[in-house]
Amino acid sequence: MKIIAYIPVERIQLTACTYTYRSELMELEVVRVVRHRADRTRERFYYHADVKRPARMHHTAMSYGRDDTVVRVNIFRKENPKWKPPVFPEGVNCIEIQS
């Protein structure tokens, strides 16, 4: 499964103590999909994907993954209009994707 996501590729120094990153859209291979509730009253979820770390990603950018080989990114429906979430079993919020 592949998705399109924003990946930080360049660090931009704003002042002596602050910086930001310039990001680019890249097509990435998904390792696992994670969800969490967006609303208490309805069954709505936010989805994140752990993807293989791309070579062009800036080395100082945080990855929020389980290890250094994966990066956790948001799944935006605008960039991935054909993407559908996998079926999650009851009580499970993380699914490993088989390649």
Stockholm file with secondary structure:
# STOCKHOLM 1.0

chainA/1-99         MKIIAYIPVERIQLTACTYTYRSELMELEVVRVVRHRADRTRERFYYHADVKRPARMHHTAMSYGRDDTVVRVNIFRKENPKWKPPVFPEGVNCIEIQS
#=GR chainA/1-99 SS CEEEEEEEEEEEECSSSCEEEEEEEEEEEEEEEEEEESCSSSCCEEEEEEEECCTTSCTTSCCCSSSTTEEEEECCTTTCTTCCCCCCCTTCCEEECCC
#=GC SS_cons        CEEEEEEEEEEEECSSSCEEEEEEEEEEEEEEEEEEESCSSSCCEEEEEEEECCTTSCTTSCCCSSSTTEEEEECCTTTCTTCCCCCCCTTCCEEECCC
//
